[in-house]
């Protein structure tokens, strides 16, 4: 629960950073997240070499997190409500002015999420299902289906991870030039087509090529969707983040159940379908055009 709240807060800060400085940055922030996973693995390896004490390992990690929190606190950006959310908040305040009267209690109105928020959630679920499944099943696919040796099997996840980091480092430039919507749609179709090619062709080399396409294409999906959700307000961002976490956790075991009932090829085919569904959901989201983003920046300059 704590990590889930932190996930929402960090992505809200990333969206606020983009709005404040009129530049795309979310993909680079997600690239540092991926690099952080590598740093954590290196830290764990180093701590294990020094001591087998789990308490010491967790203690060092705790100190690092506290230091990062202290240094980050002074430079965190304030929340800025989107125009729609601000207007809604003002209307709620006007409607509830008499709530202070005796015997009356202010109530927060509950409403269904907007349709666009649900499409964003669908894109996030499908994207994280594909991302999580590749992390959990690519090595097994390399070994059992592509007949890779024990030495080559780990290259499956390595290729996906490296391509995701590289894509996220460059994706902000693509977003500025082509727009978030096109980056998500084209990227998700590339991911689906690449994995489908790997499954149809078979073998180690096609698998590595397909996995590289998956990492390259799916990398920018979550950063772009987080930014789009943040524009809808904090409630939309929290819901989309929760759906993303659901996809990340539920996707790999669902693929496992499917693979157990049929074969791993069909399980990975479901991953390709999930990636293609990202493009379907993305087509229903109102993304800001690249030209509009550039005009905004020039107007403010």
Backbone as a ProteinNet text record, in pm:
[ID]
protein_1_A
[PRIMARY]
XXXXXXXXXXXXXXXXXXXXXXXXXXXXXXXXXXXXXXXXXXXXXXXXXXXXXXXXXXXXXXXXXXXXXXXXXXXXXXXXXXXXXXXXXXXXXXXXXXXXXXXXXXXXXXXXXXXXXXXXXXXXXXXXXXXXXXXXXXXXXXXXXXXXXXXXXXXXXXXXXXXXXXXXXXXXXXXXXXXXXXXXXXXXXXXXXXXXXXXXXXXXXXXXXXXXXXXXXXXXXXXXXXXXXXXXXXXXXXXXXXXXXXXXXXXXXXXXXXXXXXXXXXXXXXXXXXXXXXXXXXXXXXXXXXXXXXXXXXXXX
[TERTIARY]
83.6	0	86.6	195.1	285.8	350.4	396.2	459.9	358.1	233.1	129.5	105.1	97.7	81.1	201.7	320.3	442.4	444.7	396.6	391.6	306	187.5	99.3	167.2	227.1	289.4	406.5	490.2	606.4	562.2	461.3	416.1	343.7	275.7	216.1	324.4	435.9	547.9	608.5	618.6	671	582.9	449.6	357.4	364.6	377.8	390.9	520.7	626.4	754.7	741	671.9	651.1	570.3	464.2	380.2	455.9	537.4	608.4	713.7	787.5	900.2	872	747.1	707.8	799.3	829	912.1	873.2	896.6	869.2	983.8	949.7	1052.6	1012.8	885.4	837.1	907.5	934.3	999.7	1140.2	1211.9	1345.3	1337.7	1233.2	1215.6	1189.4	1111.9	1087.3	1213.2	1299.5	1427.4	1513.8	1511.5	1588.6	1528	1395.6	1332	1386.1	1395.8	1450.9	1596.2	1671.7	1810.6	1819	1719.3	1716.4	1701	1624.4	1611.9	1747.4	1825.2	1959.8	2047.1	2035.9	2113.4	2077.9	1948.8	1905.7	1963.9	1968.6	2026.4	2174.8	2245.7	2388	2409.6	2321.1	2329.8	2308.5	2207.7	2180.1	2298.1	2356.5	2472.1	2589.6	2614.1	2724.5	2702.9	2579.8	2550.1	2563.6	2521.7	2533.6	2679.2	2765.1	2907.3	2970.7	2917.9	2974.1	2919	2788.8	2725.1	2599.2	2565.7	2442.5	2326.6	2346.2	2243.2	2135.3	2013.6	1901.9	1871.7	1885.3	1859.8	1955.3	2082.1	2178.6	2143.7	2105.4	2066.8	1948.5	1843.8	1725.9	1758.2	1849	1888.7	1954.7	2046.4	2113.1	2011.2	1921.1	1817.8	1730.3	1696	1613.1	1684	1812.2	1889.1	1893.5	1914	1918.1	1785	1675	1542.8	1516.7	1553.2	1532.7	1616.6	1740.1	1825	1767	1719.9	1658.9	1534.2	1455.5	1334.2	1369.3	1470	1511	1561.8	1640.5	1694.5	1587.5	1487.9	1383.4	1278.9	1253.1	1144.2	1146	1259	1257.4	1226	1246	1229.1	1105.4	1019.5	896	804.4	735	649	509.5	444.4	308.1	209.8	99.1	-4.7	-74.9	-97	-171.9	-287.8	-410	-527.5	-551.5	-589.8	-629.4	-751.5	-778.3	-890.4	-1021.8	-1041.9	-1167.5	-1184.2	-1076.8	-1083.9	-1103.9	-1039.7	-1053.1	-1196	-1255.7	-1393.3	-1489.2	-1465.4	-1551.4	-1539.4	-1416	-1393.6	-1464.3	-1460.9	-1527.3	-1678	-1731.2	-1875.4	-1916.4	-1833.6	-1862.3	-1862	-1767.4	-1759.1	-1880.4	-1927.5	-2044.4	-2169.2	-2178.8	-2296.6	-2298.9	-2181.5	-2177.2	-2152	-2183.3	-2155.7	-2240.5	-2359.6	-2447.6	-2425	-2315.6	-2291	-2249.7	-2209	-2167.9	-2286.3	-2405.1	-2522.4	-2541.2	-2601.7	-2619.3	-2698.3	-2650.5	-2719.1	-2690.7	-2608.7	-2577.7	-2432.7	-2408.2	-2273	-2236.1	-2113	-2066.1	-2037.9	-2084.9	-2062.4	-1988.1	-1899.5	-1825.9	-1904.9	-1935.6	-2014.9	-1931.2	-1990	-1922.2	-1975.6	-1888.1	-1930.7	-1844.4	-1898.9	-1823.8	-1708.8	-1599.2	-1488.3	-1532.5	-1471.3	-1499.4	-1459.3	-1523.8	-1494.8	-1349.6	-1294.6	-1155.1	-1061.3	-1098.2	-1015.8	-1016.2	-1131	-1139.1	-1056.2	-1055.4	-970.3	-823.1	-787.1	-649.1	-614.5	-708.6	-686.3	-670.9	-752	-740	-604.4	-556.4	-423.9	-315.4	-331.2	-230.7	-230.6	-347.6	-355.7	-290.5	-327.9	-272.8	-122.4	-76.9	66.6	145.5	94.2	166.9	156.6	47.1	39.1	151.3	168.5	274.4	412.2	431.7	561.9	594.1	497.3	520.2	540.9	464	476.6	613.6	664.8	797.4	904.4	890.1	987.6	987.3	868.4	856.6	870.1	838.5	827.5	927.1	998.2	1086	1198.9	1258.6	1369.5	1320.5	1201.3	1147.1	1113	1060.3	1031.1	1159.5	1266.2	1393.9	1442.9	1423.9	1476.1	1389	1256.9	1169	1113.5	1098.5	1038.8	1144.3	1231.1	1333.5	1455.2	1460.2	1571.2	1706	1704.3	1829.6	1905.6	2035.3	2117.9	2100	2146.6	2136.6	2210.5	2313.7	2390.6	2315.6	2235.9	2166	2026.9	1967	1829	1807.6	1899.5	1877.2	1883.1	1932.3	1939	1799.7	1697.6	1561.7	1521.8	1529.1	1492	1593.2	1720.7	1823	1793.1	1755.2	1724.4	1604	1499	1379.7	1415.7	1491.2	1524.3	1611.4	1713.8	1803.8	1728.6	1644.6	1570.1	1470.3	1412	1318.8	1390.6	1508.2	1583.4	1624.7	1676.5	1719.7	1600.7	1487.9	1370.4	1320.8	1321.4	1273.8	1367.7	1495.2	1589.1	1560.9	1514.5	1491.6	1344.3	1254.5	1111.2	1058.2	1115.9	1066.3	1086.4	1196.6	1216	1112.7	1079.3	974.9	840.7	812.5	685.7	674.4	783.2	781.4	760.1	821.7	815.9	687	642.8	529.3	400.7	410.6	294.2	281.3	225.6	214	128.9	17.1	-74.1	-9	63.9	128.4	237.4	312.1	417.6	358.1	245.6	182.7	124.1	53.7	-11.6	90.7	186.8	287.4	373.7	410.8	495.2	428.1	301.2	231	210.6	185.6	172.9	307.1	415.8	549.3	576.6	540.3	560.6	482.5	355.8	271.8	324.2	360.5	409.3	542.5	630.6	760.4	747.6	660.9	643.2	573.7	476.9	409.5	509.5	600.2	704.4	790.1	829.1	911.9	840	710	634.7	614.7	592.9	568.8	697.5	806.4	933	1001.9	994.6	1063.1	1213.8	1282.7	1427.7	1477.6	1606.6	1666.4	1674.6	1726.6	1745.8	1612.8	1510.2	1380.7	1323.8	1345.8	1296.5	1362.3	1494	1564.6	1521.7	1499.6	1452.6	1313.1	1225.4	1089.6	1086.6	1168.4	1173.8	1227.8	1323.8	1376.5	1266.9	1185.5	1073.7	972.5	948.6	856.6	908.3	1035.6	1090.8	1089	1124.7	1126.9	987.1	889.7	755.7	674.8	691.7	606.1	662.4	786.6	855.9	786.8	734	678.2	530.9	469.1	325	291.9	353.3	317	352.6	470.5	495.8	392	354.1	257.3	119.3	78.1	-55.1	-58.3	50.2	54.8	38.6	105.4	94.6	-48.6	-109.1	-246.4	-343.3	-322.5	-410.8	-393.3	-269.9	-246.4	-318.3	-334.1	-407.3	-554.8	-606.8	-747	-769.1	-660.1	-673	-619.2	-608.7	-546.3	-626.4	-759.6	-840.6	-820.6	-816	-791.9	-653.5	-555.2	-418.5	-411.7	-478	-475.9	-542.4	-655.6	-726.4	-643.3	-583.8	-502.7	-380.2	-318	-201.8	-241.2	-358.1	-404.6	-430.3	-487.4	-512.5	-380.7	-281.3	-151	-86.4	-95.6	-40.7	-112.6	-243.6	-321.6	-272.1	-250.3	-201.3	-62.9	22.1	159.1	162.9	71.9	70	-10.8	-122.1	-211.6	-172.1	-105.4	-71.8	13.3	130	216	149.7	77.2	11.2	-100.2	-170.6	-274	-211.4	-98.1	-26.7	19.6	61.5	104.1	-8.4	-128.2	-243.4	-276.7	-271.8	-300.4	-195.3	-68.5	39.1	27.8	-14.4	-29.1	-141.3	-249.9	-362.8	-339.7	-256.6	-230.4	-80.3	-10.9	134.5	187	316.6	376.4	367.3	362.4	347.1	214.5	106.9	-23.3	-25.1	45.4	55.6	122.6	232	300.6	219.1	138.7	49	-50.9	-95.1	-185.4	-115.4	15.1	91.7	91.7	109.6	105.5	-31.4	-138.5	-273.4	-291	-239.1	-248.8	-179.2	-61.7	10	-69.6	-134.3	-213.6	-335.8	-391.3	-507.3	-471.9	-344.4	-300.7	-332	-302.7	-328	-477.1	-561.1	-706.7	-753.8	-706.9	-744.5	-688.9	-564.3	-499.5	-572.6	-638.3	-709.8	-831.2	-876.8	-994.4	-957.8	-829.6	-782.9	-749.3	-790.7	-760.4	-621	-523.4	-384.9	-358.5	-271.2	-230.8	-142	-166.9	-87.7	51.2	147.2	283.7	290.5	216.1	217	159.5	52.7	-8.3	88.1	164.7	261.8	368.4	416.1	516.4	462.5	336.7	277.2	263	227.4	217.7	348.8	455.4	586.7	627.6	602.7	640.6	560.4	430.5	346.3	393.4	433.2	477.6	616.5	695.8	829.5	817.9
-120.9	0	125.3	120	234.9	261.4	154.5	169.5	217	171	216.9	366.1	416.6	561.3	638.3	584.1	648.7	652.5	547.3	541.8	654.6	675.4	783.8	918.8	937.5	1066	1097.2	996.9	1020.9	1057.8	989	1021.3	1155.5	1192.5	1326	1432.7	1408.1	1501.5	1510.4	1396	1397.2	1478	1461.8	1538.8	1687.4	1719.4	1859.1	1920.1	1840.1	1886.3	1922.2	1837	1866.1	1993.9	2009.8	2128.3	2255	2245.8	2363.5	2413	2319.9	2358.6	2343.6	2310	2301.6	2211.5	2095.1	2000.1	1859	1764.8	1625.2	1566.9	1497.3	1441.2	1308.6	1271.1	1154.2	1025.8	1010	887.1	874.7	986.1	981.7	946.3	995	959.6	809.6	753.7	609.3	531.5	591.5	526.6	518.6	624.2	619.5	519.2	498.4	395	257.5	233.6	105.6	91	200.8	196.6	175.1	226.7	205.7	59.8	-14.3	-157.8	-227.2	-184.7	-239.4	-200	-74.2	-29.5	-107.5	-138.7	-215.2	-356.6	-415.2	-549.1	-547.9	-443.9	-432.5	-410.2	-329.5	-306.6	-436.8	-513.4	-640.5	-736.2	-738	-825.6	-783.9	-653	-604	-631.1	-611.2	-636.5	-784.8	-869.1	-1013.5	-1057	-989.3	-1022.1	-979.1	-869.2	-819.6	-892.3	-921	-981.8	-1055.2	-1159.7	-1235.2	-1185.1	-1076.8	-1024	-950	-1000.1	-933.8	-799.8	-795.7	-671.3	-560.9	-594.5	-495.3	-447.4	-541.5	-507.2	-409.9	-444.8	-358	-224.7	-228.1	-104.3	-6.9	-57.2	28.4	84.5	-1.2	44.1	151.9	135	233.1	367.4	365.1	489.7	560.6	485.1	545.4	611.1	542.2	596.9	723.8	723.3	841.8	959.4	933.9	1041.4	1099.1	1010.4	1057.5	1142	1099.2	1173.7	1312.3	1320.8	1450	1544.5	1493	1578.1	1618	1531	1559.8	1657.9	1655.1	1732.5	1881.7	1950.7	2095.3	2130.6	2037.2	2071.5	2008.3	1945.8	1888.8	2000.8	1976.8	2079.1	2074.1	2189.8	2189.9	2132.8	2078	2025.2	2140.6	2123.4	2222.6	2152.1	2186.3	2118.7	2160.2	2063.6	2100.5	2190.7	2262.6	2356.8	2287.5	2167.1	2094.4	2060.4	2012.3	1973.7	2095.5	2207.8	2329.3	2381.6	2379.4	2426.1	2337.6	2207	2113.4	2134.5	2159.2	2181.6	2307.7	2413.5	2538.1	2518.2	2440	2412.7	2334.1	2236.2	2158.1	2246.9	2342.9	2431.7	2521.7	2572.3	2659	2582	2457.6	2376.4	2338.7	2331.8	2286.4	2395.2	2525.4	2635.3	2628.5	2573.3	2566.4	2438.4	2366.2	2240.2	2264.3	2391.5	2421.7	2443.1	2449.7	2470.9	2352.8	2377.6	2268.6	2153.5	2034.5	1914.1	1874.3	1955.8	1924	1882.9	1787.5	1735.2	1742.3	1790.3	1794.8	1653.6	1625.1	1492.9	1506.9	1415.7	1412.8	1328.8	1388.6	1317.2	1211.1	1093.5	984	976.6	959.3	950.7	848.9	795.5	700.8	772.5	702.7	765	805.1	909.7	952	841.9	840.2	736.2	737.9	859	867.1	808.6	822.7	764.8	613.1	556.3	410.4	362	438.5	401.1	408.8	511.3	520.8	401.7	365.3	249.3	121.8	108.2	-9.5	-15.6	99.8	103.9	68.3	118.3	91.7	-56.1	-115.4	-257.5	-343.3	-319.3	-400.8	-380.3	-256	-229.5	-296.6	-290.9	-351.3	-503.5	-558	-703.8	-749.7	-678.5	-713.6	-697.3	-586.4	-560.1	-664	-693.1	-789.3	-930.2	-967.8	-1102.8	-1123.3	-1020.6	-1033.5	-1049.7	-980.1	-993.1	-1133.4	-1195.9	-1323.2	-1446.1	-1432.4	-1550.7	-1557.3	-1449.2	-1449.4	-1551.3	-1563.4	-1659	-1802.5	-1832.6	-1967.7	-1997.2	-1896.5	-1914.6	-1945	-1869.7	-1892.3	-2035.1	-2086.1	-2218.9	-2330.8	-2321.8	-2434	-2433.6	-2314.7	-2306.4	-2277.8	-2178.5	-2143.5	-2234.5	-2323.6	-2418.2	-2348.4	-2238.7	-2168.3	-2242.6	-2229.4	-2291.6	-2216.5	-2277	-2212.2	-2079.7	-2067.3	-1944	-1833.3	-1872.4	-1773	-1738.5	-1826.6	-1806.3	-1673.1	-1629.9	-1502.2	-1380.5	-1397.8	-1284.5	-1231.6	-1315.8	-1271.8	-1151.4	-1163.4	-1052.6	-939.4	-973.1	-868.9	-778.8	-839.5	-761.4	-670.7	-725.4	-644.9	-526.9	-553.1	-448.7	-339.7	-380.6	-281.7	-195.1	-256.1	-178.7	-84.8	-126.4	-38.5	83.2	62.8	176.2	271.2	216.5	300.8	377	306.9	372.1	484.2	461.8	565	685.1	663.7	775.9	866.5	808	885.5	917.9	855.2	867.4	1008.5	1087.3	1223.8	1307.5	1283.8	1351.6	1309.2	1180.9	1132	1192.8	1204.2	1263.3	1406.9	1483.1	1622.7	1634.2	1545.2	1554	1497.9	1382.2	1312.6	1319.2	1352.5	1352.1	1221.9	1230.3	1112.8	1002.9	1042.4	943.3	857.5	920.8	843.9	753.7	803.8	721.3	596.4	610.6	496	399.9	452.5	364.4	288.7	360.9	295.4	200.9	244.8	161.1	31.1	37.5	-84.8	-179.7	-125.3	-211.5	-274.9	-199.5	-255.6	-369.8	-349	-453.1	-579.2	-562.4	-677.8	-749.8	-671.8	-732.4	-803.9	-743.6	-805.4	-938.5	-941.2	-1066.1	-1170.9	-1128.2	-1222.9	-1283	-1200.8	-1251.8	-1356.5	-1329.3	-1423.8	-1557.2	-1552.7	-1675.6	-1755.8	-1685.4	-1754.8	-1810.8	-1735.2	-1777.7	-1885.2	-1874.2	-1969.7	-1949.9	-2008.8	-1998.7	-1887	-1892	-1797.7	-1656.4	-1643.2	-1510.2	-1437	-1500.4	-1431	-1393.9	-1478.7	-1446.7	-1320.9	-1310.7	-1192.2	-1066.4	-1080.3	-965.5	-923.9	-1021.5	-991.7	-931.2	-983.3	-929.7	-786.4	-758.6	-621.8	-526.8	-570.7	-488.8	-464.9	-567.7	-552	-447.5	-457.4	-359.6	-219.7	-205.8	-75.3	-15.3	-97.9	-45.1	-18.3	-100.5	-88.2	10.5	54.7	134.2	266.5	333.5	467.4	467.2	349.8	344.6	400.1	344.3	389.1	535.9	587.2	729.6	819.6	789.1	873.2	866.6	747.6	733.4	801.8	793.1	863.4	1014	1070.1	1213.8	1249.9	1169	1194.7	1186.4	1087.3	1072.9	1189.7	1236.9	1348.5	1474.1	1489.1	1605.4	1601.2	1481.6	1467.3	1489.4	1499.2	1520.2	1404.3	1426.2	1327.4	1197.7	1207.1	1085.6	996	1056.7	978.3	915.2	991.1	938.2	820.5	832.3	723	597.5	615.3	499.3	431.7	511.4	455.3	384.8	444.2	379.7	247.8	245.4	120.9	12.8	52.1	-45	-94.6	-5.2	-47.5	-148.1	-124.6	-219.3	-353.6	-348.5	-471.4	-552.3	-483.8	-553	-610.7	-536.1	-581.2	-706	-711.9	-826	-943.4	-914.1	-1021.2	-1079.3	-1001.2	-1047	-1172.7	-1174.5	-1292.8	-1422.6	-1426.5	-1552.6	-1592.3	-1494.2	-1527.9	-1591.1	-1535.2	-1594.5	-1735.6	-1753.9	-1885.9	-1987.7	-1948.4	-2039.2	-2077	-1978.3	-2005.4	-2098.6	-2072.5	-2157.3	-2299.3	-2313	-2446.1	-2524.5	-2453.1	-2521.4	-2550	-2470.9	-2490.5	-2510.6	-2402.4	-2404.7	-2264.4	-2251.5	-2120.7	-2031.5	-2093.7	-2014.1	-1939.1	-2008.8	-1942.5	-1840.2	-1868.7	-1771.4	-1643.6	-1657.3	-1539.1	-1471.3	-1549.2	-1488.6	-1395.7	-1433.4	-1345.8	-1215.8	-1221.1	-1099.3	-1008.2	-1067.6	-988.4	-923.6	-998.8	-943.5	-828.5	-845.6	-741.2	-613.6	-628.9	-512.1	-443	-520.8	-460.2	-387.3	-436.1	-369.9	-232.9	-213.5	-80.1	22	-13.7	77.4	105.9	4	22.9	122.8	105.5	198.5	337.8	344.7	474	555.7	487.6	558.3	633.4	597.3	662.3	769.7	798.3	897.7	1026.6	1141	1270.4	1317.4	1280.2	1318.4	1458.4	1534.8	1664.2	1641.4	1715.6	1700	1758.6	1705.1	1756	1902.4	1941.1	2080	2170.7	2123.4	2202.9	2221	2116.4	2126.2	2231.9	2228.4	2324.8	2466.3	2485.3	2618	2671.3	2581.1	2620.5	2673.3	2599	2637.3	2772.1	2795.7	2920.6	3036.3	3013.1	3118.6	3160.6	3063	3095.7	3159.7	3125.9	3185	3332.5
0	0	0	78.1	82.3	-52.2	-117.1	-248.6	-352.5	-339.9	-431.5	-419.5	-295.1	-274.2	-327.6	-303.7	-351.6	-504.3	-567.2	-713.6	-769.5	-709.1	-752.8	-731.9	-613.6	-581.3	-673.6	-702.1	-788.3	-929.7	-982.4	-1117.3	-1121.7	-1012.6	-1004.9	-1008.1	-939	-942.6	-1082.4	-1150.5	-1286.6	-1380.4	-1368.1	-1451.3	-1418.3	-1288.6	-1247.3	-1301.2	-1304.7	-1358.4	-1505.8	-1582.2	-1723.8	-1742.2	-1660.9	-1673.6	-1633.1	-1529.7	-1479.5	-1578.3	-1639.2	-1724.3	-1873.3	-1909	-2050.1	-2131.6	-2079.3	-2153.5	-2113.4	-2203.3	-2172.6	-2090.4	-1983.4	-1895.9	-1833.8	-1844.1	-1771.4	-1813.7	-1941.7	-1987.2	-1928.8	-1919.5	-1859.5	-1711.4	-1644.2	-1503.8	-1489	-1580	-1576.2	-1613.5	-1695.4	-1725.8	-1600.3	-1519.2	-1394	-1296.6	-1305.9	-1224.3	-1262.6	-1394.6	-1440.8	-1398.1	-1408.1	-1364.2	-1213	-1139.5	-994.7	-957.8	-1038.6	-1013.8	-1027.2	-1126.7	-1143	-1024.2	-980.2	-864	-738.4	-723.2	-606.5	-609.7	-729	-741.5	-706.4	-752.9	-721.1	-571.1	-509.3	-365.5	-289	-331	-264.3	-278.8	-397.6	-419.5	-331.8	-324.3	-241.4	-94.3	-46.9	93.7	126	33.4	56.1	63.8	-13.4	-9.9	122.9	181.4	307.3	428.4	424.9	542.3	500.4	572.2	545.5	630.8	706.2	795.4	716.3	723.3	656	723.6	856.7	930.3	884.2	863	816.2	676.2	590.1	452.9	454.3	530.1	536.6	603.7	699.9	767.3	671.8	588.3	490.1	390.3	343.7	249.7	312.7	441.3	511.2	520.2	554.4	564.9	429.9	321.8	188.8	152.1	182.9	151.9	233.1	360.6	444.4	394.2	354.4	302.6	173.3	85.4	-38.4	-9.5	89.1	125.3	177.4	263.8	320.3	212.3	118.9	13.5	-88.4	-108.7	-207.7	-155.1	-25.5	33	-5.7	3	-25.8	-171	-262.8	-404.7	-467.1	-385.4	-439.7	-487.3	-598.9	-657.5	-595.7	-578.7	-524.1	-624.8	-573.1	-660.7	-730.4	-860	-936.7	-1003.3	-958.6	-1013.1	-1157.4	-1242.5	-1378.2	-1374.5	-1482.9	-1486.8	-1456.6	-1513.4	-1490.2	-1343.4	-1280.6	-1141	-1052.5	-1088.5	-1008.3	-1014.4	-1134.4	-1148.6	-1071.4	-1078.1	-1006	-855.9	-809.6	-667.3	-621	-704.6	-669.1	-662.7	-757.7	-757.5	-634.1	-596.5	-476.4	-353.1	-349.2	-233.6	-223.3	-340.3	-339.8	-298.8	-345.2	-312.2	-165.4	-102.6	35.5	136.2	99.2	190.4	316.3	302.8	419.7	499.2	472.4	543.1	687	717.6	855	947.3	890.8	974.8	1068.2	1187	1284.6	1225.2	1253.3	1209.4	1066.7	997.1	858	845.5	761.2	741.4	594.5	569	429.6	381.2	263.1	205.1	73.6	53.7	-73.3	-172.1	-285	-384.4	-452.9	-468.7	-538.1	-678.8	-774.6	-913.4	-986.1	-1094.1	-1175.5	-1246.1	-1271.1	-1344	-1484.8	-1536.7	-1672.9	-1771.2	-1886.7	-1985.1	-2028.4	-2045.5	-2089.1	-1984.1	-1856.1	-1749.5	-1758.1	-1790.3	-1804.5	-1923.1	-2033.8	-2146.9	-2108.7	-2031.5	-1983.2	-1894	-1807.2	-1721.1	-1801.9	-1907.4	-1994	-2062	-2112.2	-2175.4	-2074.6	-1951.9	-1848.3	-1809.8	-1792.4	-1757.2	-1865.2	-1990.5	-2100.1	-2113.7	-2095.3	-2105	-1994.9	-1872.7	-1761.2	-1762.4	-1817.5	-1835.5	-1927.5	-2039.4	-2134.2	-2071	-2000.6	-1937.5	-1831.2	-1744.5	-1636.9	-1689.3	-1791.7	-1846.7	-1910.8	-1978.3	-2039.5	-1932.2	-1822.3	-1713.9	-1654.1	-1647.6	-1576.7	-1666	-1796	-1879.8	-1994.8	-2021.3	-2139.4	-2127.9	-2008.9	-1993.2	-2010.7	-1956.3	-1970.1	-2115.9	-2186.4	-2328.5	-2404.9	-2374.3	-2442.6	-2421.6	-2301.2	-2268.3	-2323.3	-2303.1	-2333.9	-2475.5	-2534	-2667.6	-2773.7	-2746.3	-2845.1	-2838.3	-2739.6	-2722.2	-2704.3	-2629.1	-2600.7	-2491.8	-2493.2	-2389.5	-2258.2	-2149.7	-2018.5	-2016.7	-2099.1	-2103.7	-2177.6	-2280.2	-2361.1	-2308.3	-2230	-2184.1	-2111.6	-2022.2	-1953.8	-2045.5	-2168.4	-2259.9	-2296.1	-2280.5	-2311.9	-2228.9	-2097.4	-2010.4	-2020.8	-2046.3	-2059.3	-2178.6	-2291.9	-2412.2	-2387.9	-2326.5	-2296.9	-2206.9	-2099.4	-2002.6	-2064.6	-2139.5	-2200.5	-2301.1	-2383	-2482	-2415.7	-2303	-2232.7	-2176.5	-2118.6	-2064.4	-2176.2	-2285.8	-2398.1	-2457.4	-2475.2	-2532.2	-2442.1	-2311.2	-2219.5	-2215.1	-2241	-2245.1	-2364.9	-2476	-2597.6	-2620.8	-2545	-2574.6	-2556.3	-2466.5	-2447.8	-2573.7	-2643.6	-2771.5	-2873.9	-2875.7	-2967.4	-2931.3	-2802.8	-2758.5	-2804.7	-2792.3	-2833.8	-2984.8	-3060.5	-3206.5	-3263.8	-3213.7	-3274.7	-3191.3	-3063.9	-2976.9	-2899.5	-2779.5	-2693.5	-2755.9	-2817.7	-2873.1	-2979.4	-3071	-3177.6	-3122.1	-3023.7	-2963.5	-2899.4	-2828.9	-2763.3	-2865.4	-2963.5	-3061.7	-3145.9	-3200.8	-3285.5	-3202.8	-3082.6	-2997.5	-2958.9	-2920.5	-2879.3	-2997.3	-3116	-3233.8	-3270.1	-3254.1	-3277.9	-3180.6	-3053.1	-2952.2	-2987.2	-3025.2	-3059.7	-3184	-3287.4	-3411.3	-3389.7	-3310	-3283.6	-3211.8	-3109.6	-3035.8	-3122.1	-3203.9	-3294.1	-3392.5	-3443.1	-3533.5	-3462.7	-3338.2	-3262.9	-3245.7	-3216.4	-3192	-3320.4	-3431.5	-3558.1	-3617.4	-3604.1	-3664.6	-3582	-3449	-3362.8	-3366.9	-3270	-3267.6	-3178.1	-3149.9	-3055.7	-3113.2	-3234.9	-3294.4	-3314.1	-3374.4	-3383.9	-3247	-3147	-3012.6	-2959.3	-2975.3	-2926.2	-3001.9	-3133.3	-3212.1	-3166.2	-3147.7	-3103	-2964	-2873.4	-2738.3	-2739	-2828.6	-2840	-2886.9	-2983.2	-3029.9	-2917.8	-2837.4	-2725	-2626.5	-2587.8	-2495.2	-2551.5	-2679.8	-2745	-2754.9	-2792.3	-2816.1	-2691.6	-2588.2	-2470	-2368.1	-2386.1	-2284	-2253.5	-2357.1	-2337.1	-2299.6	-2293.4	-2267.3	-2129.1	-2025.4	-1890	-1864.3	-1906.5	-1883.7	-1949.1	-2073.9	-2144.8	-2080.1	-2039.5	-1978.6	-1842.1	-1766.3	-1637.4	-1656.1	-1755.3	-1780.5	-1820	-1906.6	-1949.7	-1831.8	-1743.9	-1627.7	-1530.5	-1513.9	-1422.8	-1469.5	-1600.9	-1652.7	-1613.8	-1585.4	-1546.2	-1396.7	-1320.1	-1176.9	-1095.3	-964	-876.7	-867	-871.5	-861.1	-983	-1101.5	-1223	-1218.4	-1172.1	-1164.7	-1068.1	-953.1	-855.5	-910.7	-980.9	-1037	-1145.6	-1234.4	-1342.7	-1286.5	-1183.9	-1121.7	-1056.3	-991.9	-928.8	-1033.9	-1147.1	-1253.6	-1312.8	-1320.2	-1368.7	-1276.2	-1145.9	-1049.2	-1057.8	-1078.8	-1094.1	-1213.9	-1326.7	-1445	-1425	-1355.3	-1332.6	-1245.1	-1145.5	-1053.8	-1108	-1173.5	-1217.7	-1352.2	-1436.4	-1570.8	-1575	-1509.4	-1517.6	-1472.3	-1357.5	-1322	-1419.1	-1475.4	-1573.6	-1698.2	-1740.3	-1853.9	-1816.9	-1692	-1645.8	-1650.2	-1605.5	-1610.6	-1754.4	-1844	-1983.9	-2044.1	-2011.2	-2063	-2009.3	-1882.5	-1823.1	-1890.4	-1926.5	-1990	-2136.2	-2203.5	-2346.8	-2367.6	-2395.9	-2409.8	-2388	-2366.6	-2341.9	-2465.6	-2583.5	-2705.4	-2703.4	-2663.4	-2654	-2541.3	-2434.1	-2326.5	-2372.3	-2448.6	-2500.2	-2610.2	-2681.4	-2781.4	-2713.6	-2593.4	-2517.7	-2480.7	-2457	-2428.8	-2551.3	-2670.4	-2793.4	-2812.9	-2783.6	-2793.5	-2695	-2573.7	-2472.9	-2520.4	-2582.1	-2634	-2744.1	-2831.2	-2938.5	-2883.2	-2771.7	-2711	-2654.1	-2622.1	-2577.8	-2686.5	-2811.8	-2923.5	-2938.9	-2916.7	-2925.4	-2820.2	-2696.5	-2588.7	-2614.6	-2663.6	-2685.9	-2791.4	-2886.3	-2991.7	-2936.7	-2816.5	-2756.9	-2654.9	-2641.4	-2545	-2619.1	-2564.4	-2625.2	-2588.1	-2668.9	-2641.7	-2694.6	-2628.5	-2685.6	-2807.5	-2914.3	-3036	-3016.5	-3090.7	-3080.3	-3118.9	-3222.8	-3266.8	-3159.3	-3090.3	-2984	-2869.2	-2836.4	-2728.1	-2762.2	-2887.5	-2929.2	-2927.2	-2970.1	-2969	-2828.9	-2735	-2594.1	-2541.3	-2571.1	-2522.9	-2579.5	-2712.5	-2774.7	-2716.6	-2689.1	-2633.9	-2496.1	-2414.5	-2278.8	-2279.3	-2382.8	-2393.1	-2432.1
[MASK]
+++++++++++++++++++++++++++++++++++++++++++++++++++++++++++++++++++++++++++++++++++++++++++++++++++++++++++++++++++++++++++++++++++++++++++++++++++++++++++++++++++++++++++++++++++++++++++++++++++++++++++++++++++++++++++++++++++++++++++++++++++++++++++++++++++++++++++++++++++++++++++++++++++++++++++++

